[in-house]
Amino acid sequence: MNRVLVLNGPNLGRLGSREPEKYGSTSWGELTEKVAAWADERHLDADVRQTDSESELVAWIHEAVDWGAHVILNPAAFTHYSYALRDACAMLGGAGLTLVEVHLTNPHAREEFRHTSVISGVAVGTIAGFGVDSYRLALDAIAQKVA
């Protein structure tokens, strides 16, 4: 079974209570359950994690490279400025691994500072604006890549 790290950046642990009008009412716990079920349906082994720490997120990307795991990444606020995270993500492609960037909302429909992603340039693709279904679509993309 192909391993996928589903990594999430700052504030995503507050899903369900944080601005539900933007991010929906699905809680973090419910999201992790959905992702696990969707991954299982696609014969993928998903490990879902969340951190508010940029350094921990970078370390998890290094772990994915070392383990040969594909990555679905919701970098959250780190999307717009974390060159350290971007450089770590670039290693995934060099290792023949797939990176899919996801966002619950569409950053291009929000404040101008959210329009730029330093991660997109090293990702296979970006899925945004579909709420928690963005993760399901990202799992579909990974499953197709590894088939």
C-alpha positions in Angstrom: 0.0 0.0 0.0 1.3 3.4 -0.9 2.0 5.8 2.0 0.7 9.3 2.0 1.4 12.0 4.6 -1.5 14.4 4.8 0.2 17.4 6.4 -1.6 20.5 7.7 -0.2 23.8 8.9 -1.2 26.4 11.4 -4.7 26.8 12.8 -6.2 23.8 11.0 -6.5 22.0 14.3 -9.3 24.5 15.0 -11.5 23.4 12.1 -15.2 23.4 13.0 -14.8 26.3 15.4 -12.5 28.7 13.4 -14.5 30.9 11.0 -17.0 28.2 10.0 -18.4 30.6 7.4 -15.1 30.3 5.5 -13.7 26.9 6.6 -16.9 24.9 7.2 -18.3 23.1 10.2 -16.3 19.9 9.9 -14.1 19.5 12.9 -10.4 18.5 12.8 -11.3 15.1 14.2 -14.0 14.6 11.6 -11.6 15.6 8.8 -9.0 13.1 9.9 -11.7 10.3 9.9 -12.9 11.3 6.5 -9.3 11.4 5.1 -8.6 8.0 6.6 -11.7 6.5 5.0 -11.1 8.1 1.6 -7.5 6.9 1.6 -8.5 3.4 2.5 -11.0 3.3 -0.4 -8.2 4.3 -2.7 -5.8 1.7 -1.2 -3.6 4.4 0.3 -2.2 4.4 3.8 -2.7 8.0 5.1 -1.1 9.5 8.1 -2.9 12.8 8.9 -1.0 15.4 11.0 -1.4 19.0 12.0 1.1 21.5 13.5 1.3 25.2 14.1 5.1 24.9 13.9 6.9 25.6 10.6 10.0 23.6 11.7 7.9 20.5 12.5 6.2 20.7 9.1 9.6 20.9 7.4 10.8 17.9 9.5 7.7 15.9 8.4 8.5 16.7 4.7 12.0 15.4 5.3 10.5 12.3 6.8 8.3 11.8 3.7 11.4 12.0 1.5 13.2 9.5 3.7 10.3 7.1 3.8 9.3 7.4 0.2 5.8 8.8 1.1 3.7 11.0 -1.1 2.4 14.2 0.4 -0.8 16.1 0.5 0.0 19.5 2.1 -2.3 22.2 3.3 0.4 24.7 4.3 -2.2 27.2 5.6 -0.6 30.6 6.3 2.9 29.2 5.4 1.7 29.0 1.8 2.5 32.7 1.3 6.0 33.1 2.7 7.7 29.9 4.0 10.7 29.4 1.7 12.0 26.8 4.2 8.9 24.8 3.6 9.1 25.3 -0.2 12.7 24.1 -0.3 11.8 21.0 1.7 8.9 20.3 -0.6 11.2 20.6 -3.6 13.0 17.5 -2.4 9.8 15.4 -2.9 9.9 15.8 -6.6 13.6 15.1 -6.7 12.8 11.8 -4.9 10.1 10.9 -7.4 7.3 11.6 -4.9 4.1 13.4 -5.5 3.1 16.6 -3.7 -0.4 17.9 -4.0 -1.1 21.3 -2.3 -4.6 21.7 -0.9 -6.7 24.5 0.5 -10.2 24.5 1.9 -10.9 27.9 0.5 -9.9 29.5 -2.8 -7.0 31.8 -1.9 -7.5 33.7 -5.2 -11.0 34.7 -4.1 -9.7 36.1 -0.8 -7.4 38.9 0.3 -4.6 39.8 -2.1 -1.8 38.7 0.1 -3.2 35.1 -0.1 -3.0 35.1 -3.9 0.7 34.0 -3.9 1.8 30.5 -3.0 5.5 29.8 -2.7 4.6 26.0 -2.6 2.6 25.7 -5.9 5.7 25.9 -8.0 7.1 22.6 -6.6 3.7 20.8 -6.3 2.3 18.5 -9.0 -0.9 20.4 -8.6 -3.1 22.5 -6.3 -6.7 21.8 -5.3 -8.5 24.7 -3.6 -11.9 25.9 -2.8 -13.8 22.6 -2.3 -13.8 22.6 1.5 -12.9 19.2 3.0 -13.5 17.6 -0.4 -10.2 19.2 -1.5 -8.6 16.4 0.4 -10.6 13.7 -1.3 -9.7 15.2 -4.7 -6.0 15.3 -3.7 -6.2 11.6 -2.7 -7.8 10.8 -6.1 -4.8 12.6 -7.7 -2.3 10.6 -5.7 -4.1 7.3 -6.3 -4.0 8.0 -10.1 -0.3 8.9 -10.0 0.7 5.7 -8.2 -1.7 3.4 -10.1 
